[in-house]
């Protein structure tokens, strides 16, 4: 298992992202998200501008209600913004019709959820290849084998989710997210339902997906140790971007979260 120090030593130094710069897998520009109206109005995001660099792992953190999951959902096209713009590559999400947005989410974004979200009636192999089949694409056998062997789930491919442990289910979910070689992987508390060992295994593979395969990962987490696997951590509070750390350590992240929660 790689230590935090080993993980950080393997990272490349990168310049800070800019709103309209090249090399960004996704970006939010002056994004505000409001739920409800009148007395029930809740402003979840307030004029957030942030970019997510290609080939990098970014963690989003903040106190409960800070807007971190809302930002992730807006980036993934799972939630509309009230104002501002969200881009995947050079494509603005709000400019796409429903069909185009569905195709973008299916073909260019990989999703990893805390609750796994596997289809219970399908085997692990069929769950992994589901996105490709829905898009009527063939499965790259060499890439499939690389993912399956790296995640060490080849002997579980003919098992359904109910026959897998939580850690095995999340490995299948990670494989499903990677099968399309997406432009960005969106991970919402990917270790939230896992024990410590399984959680470390999933985080180590996500780190490898960035370092070895050039993937881009954006992950919401409440866990400072999990966030330390990232190249960068951005912090939200009350729906606003309030800071970031590059090549963070667990201690640095924990200290920043403590500041935000007091």
C-alpha positions in Angstrom: 0.0 0.0 0.0 1.4 3.4 -1.0 1.9 5.8 1.9 0.8 9.5 1.7 4.4 10.5 1.2 5.0 8.0 -1.7 1.7 9.1 -3.3 2.7 12.8 -3.1 6.3 12.2 -4.3 4.9 10.6 -7.5 3.0 13.7 -8.5 4.1 16.3 -11.1 4.2 19.9 -10.2 1.6 21.9 -12.1 0.7 25.6 -12.4 -2.5 26.8 -10.9 -5.6 26.4 -13.1 -7.2 29.4 -14.6 -10.9 29.9 -15.5 -10.5 29.9 -19.3 -7.1 28.2 -19.6 -6.3 25.1 -21.7 -5.7 21.8 -20.1 -8.9 21.8 -18.0 -11.1 18.7 -18.1 -14.0 20.7 -16.5 -14.6 24.1 -15.1 -17.3 26.1 -13.3 -17.6 29.8 -14.1 -19.4 32.1 -11.7 -21.8 29.3 -10.8 -24.7 29.9 -8.5 -27.2 27.3 -7.5 -30.5 28.1 -5.7 -33.0 25.6 -4.4 -36.6 26.7 -3.6 -37.9 30.2 -3.5 -39.2 32.8 -1.0 -39.0 31.6 2.6 -37.7 28.2 1.5 -34.9 29.5 -0.7 -31.5 27.9 -0.1 -28.4 29.3 -1.9 -26.2 26.2 -2.2 -23.5 27.8 -4.4 -22.6 31.4 -4.7 -20.6 32.6 -7.7 -18.2 29.7 -7.7 -15.4 29.7 -10.3 -12.9 26.8 -10.4 -11.1 24.7 -12.9 -10.2 21.0 -12.8 -6.9 20.1 -14.6 -6.6 17.2 -16.9 -4.6 14.2 -15.6 -5.0 15.3 -12.0 -7.0 14.2 -8.9 -8.9 16.9 -7.1 -10.8 16.5 -3.8 -13.6 18.8 -2.8 -14.1 19.3 0.9 -16.1 21.4 3.3 -18.4 21.3 6.3 -21.9 19.8 6.0 -24.0 22.0 3.8 -21.0 23.8 2.3 -22.2 23.0 -1.3 -19.6 20.4 -2.2 -22.0 17.7 -3.4 -24.0 20.4 -5.2 -20.9 21.5 -7.1 -20.1 17.9 -8.0 -23.6 17.3 -9.3 -23.5 20.5 -11.4 -20.2 19.5 -12.9 -21.7 16.1 -13.8 -24.8 17.6 -15.4 -27.0 15.9 -12.8 -28.2 19.3 -11.6 -28.9 22.5 -13.5 -27.2 25.7 -12.4 -29.3 28.8 -11.5 -26.7 31.1 -13.2 -23.2 30.8 -14.5 -21.7 28.1 -16.8 -20.3 24.6 -16.4 -18.0 23.2 -19.1 -16.8 19.7 -19.8 -13.8 20.3 -22.0 -14.9 23.1 -24.3 -18.6 22.1 -24.2 -21.0 24.2 -22.1 -23.5 21.9 -20.4 -26.4 24.4 -20.4 -26.1 24.8 -24.2 -26.8 21.1 -24.8 -30.3 19.6 -25.3 -31.4 16.7 -23.3 -30.2 14.1 -25.8 -26.8 15.7 -26.2 -26.4 16.0 -22.4 -27.3 12.3 -22.0 -24.7 11.3 -24.5 -22.1 13.5 -22.9 -22.7 12.0 -19.4 -22.7 8.5 -20.8 -19.6 8.8 -23.0 -17.4 11.4 -21.4 -18.0 11.2 -17.7 -17.4 8.3 -15.4 -19.4 8.1 -12.2 -18.5 6.5 -8.8 -21.1 6.7 -6.1 -21.0 5.9 -2.4 -23.8 3.4 -2.8 -22.1 1.7 -5.8 -25.3 1.9 -8.0 -24.7 -1.5 -9.7 -27.5 -3.2 -11.6 -28.5 -6.1 -9.2 -29.5 -8.4 -12.0 -26.3 -8.1 -14.0 -23.0 -9.8 -13.4 -19.9 -7.8 -12.6 -18.7 -8.1 -16.2 -22.0 -6.9 -17.6 -22.1 -4.0 -15.1 -18.7 -2.9 -16.2 -19.5 -3.0 -19.9 -23.1 -1.5 -19.5 -22.1 2.0 -20.5 -20.4 0.8 -23.7 -23.4 -1.3 -24.6 -25.9 1.5 -24.0 -23.9 3.6 -26.4 -23.8 0.8 -28.9 -20.0 0.7 -28.7 -17.8 -2.3 -28.6 -15.7 -3.0 -25.5 -11.9 -2.6 -25.9 -10.8 -6.1 -24.7 -7.3 -5.0 -23.9 -8.4 -2.0 -21.9 -11.1 -4.2 -20.1 -8.4 -6.7 -19.2 -6.1 -3.9 -17.9 -8.8 -2.5 -15.6 -10.0 -5.9 -14.4 -6.5 -7.2 -13.6 -5.4 -4.0 -12.0 -8.4 -4.0 -9.7 -8.0 -7.7 -9.1 -11.6 -8.7 -9.8 -11.2 -11.2 -12.7 -12.4 -14.0 -10.5 -15.6 -12.1 -9.6 -16.7 -11.2 -13.1 -19.5 -13.8 -13.2 -20.9 -12.8 -9.8 -23.9 -10.5 -9.2 -23.6 -7.5 -6.8 -25.4 -9.5 -4.0 -22.5 -12.0 -4.2 -19.8 -9.4 -3.8 -18.5 -7.6 -0.7 -18.7 -3.8 -0.5 -15.1 -3.4 -1.5 -15.6 -5.7 -4.5 -18.7 -3.8 -5.6 -16.9 -0.5 -5.5 -14.1 -2.0 -7.5 -16.6 -3.0 -10.1 -18.1 0.5 -10.0 -14.6 2.0 -10.5 -14.1 -0.3 -13.5 -17.4 0.7 -14.9 -16.4 4.4 -14.6 -13.1 3.8 -16.4 -14.3 1.5 -19.3 -15.1 4.5 -21.6 -11.8 6.2 -20.9 -13.8 9.2 -19.8 -12.6 12.8 -19.9 -13.4 13.1 -16.2 -14.4 10.7 -13.3 -16.8 12.1 -10.8 -16.6 10.4 -7.4 -19.1 11.1 -4.7 -17.8 9.8 -1.3 -16.4 6.7 -3.0 -15.1 5.2 0.2 -18.0 6.3 2.4 -19.5 2.7 2.6 -16.2 0.9 2.8 -14.0 -0.4 5.6 -10.6 1.1 6.0 -8.7 -1.5 4.0 -11.2 -1.5 1.1 -11.3 2.3 1.1 -7.5 2.5 0.8 -7.5 0.0 -2.1 -10.1 2.0 -4.0 -8.2 5.3 -3.4 -4.9 3.7 -4.4 -6.4 2.6 -7.7 -7.9 6.0 -8.4 -4.4 7.4 -7.7 -3.0 4.9 -10.2 -5.7 5.8 -12.8 -4.4 9.3 -12.7 -0.7 8.6 -12.6 -0.6 5.6 -15.0 -3.6 6.1 -17.3 -3.8 9.9 -17.3 -7.4 10.0 -16.0 -8.9 13.1 -14.3 -10.7 12.5 -11.0 -12.8 14.9 -9.0 -13.9 13.5 -5.7 -16.1 14.8 -2.9 -15.0 13.4 0.5 -15.2 14.3 4.2 -12.2 12.2 5.0 -8.8 14.0 5.3 -6.9 10.8 4.8 -8.8 10.1 1.6 -8.3 13.7 0.4 -4.5 13.3 0.9 -4.4 11.0 -2.2 -5.4 14.0 -4.3 -3.0 16.5 -6.1 -5.2 19.3 -4.9 -7.9 19.9 -2.4 -10.4 22.8 -2.8 -12.5 23.9 0.2 -16.1 25.2 0.2 -17.9 26.9 3.0 -21.4 28.4 2.8 -21.5 27.7 -0.9 -18.3 29.7 -1.7 -14.8 28.7 -2.6 -12.7 29.6 0.4 -9.2 28.1 -0.3 -7.2 25.2 -1.7 -4.1 23.1 -0.9 -1.6 21.7 -3.4 0.0 18.3 -2.8 -1.7 18.2 0.6 -0.9 16.1 3.6 -3.5 14.6 5.9 -2.5 16.9 8.7 -2.7 20.0 6.5 -6.2 19.0 5.3 -7.4 18.2 8.8 -6.2 21.5 10.1 -8.0 23.5 7.3 -11.2 21.6 7.9 -11.0 22.3 11.6 -10.6 26.0 10.9 -13.7 26.0 8.7 -15.8 24.1 11.2 -15.1 26.5 14.1 
